Amino acid sequence: MTGRGVADGAKLVSINTSKEKGEVKTPVEEANLVEDYGIEGDVHAGSEIKQVSLLDGSEIEKMEERTGVELNSGDFAENLTSEGLNLDSLPVGTRLRVGGEVLLEVSQIGKTCHDDCAIKDKTGECIMPQKGLFFRVLEGGTVNPGDEIELIKEGN
């Protein structure tokens, strides 16, 4: 099912993890998402509301154009970098299937940027407060770059 905010062919382009808070995340080839927990081995897993974070690559590209700074997946500390998602059209409650197994539900839009934000120091601004999506893991499983992202249920 495609719909508001999810283009045909939407996919996962990068999976990013880190061991410590406050650092950019590093791309990995595969990740195990655990139900009601997050990405196994990522420092941000275990939160009740913000188990997995996502940013669409188009937002990273817009930031590069605005600032002239070269940016990569994971630089905003997002766990998942997608292609083909309109983040402004995915309200809380939206459910997305990633690959064949994982089911995510938007639990929060944006977050307060912390004072020692590495990307804000690098570019002068951070887009996670406005564009970052946070999810709860409803059904766990393994994800890989290239996995399709499908709209399962539109949110509020």
Buried (B, 14 or more C-beta within 10 A) or exposed (E): EEBEBBBEEBBBBBBBBBEEEEEBBBBBEEBBBBBEBBBEEBBBBEBEEBBBBBBBBBBBEEBBEEBEEEBBBBBBBBBBBBBBBBBEEBBEEBBBBBBEBBBBBBBBBBBEBEEEBBBBEBBEBBBBBBBBBBBBBBBBBBBEBEBBBBBBEBBE
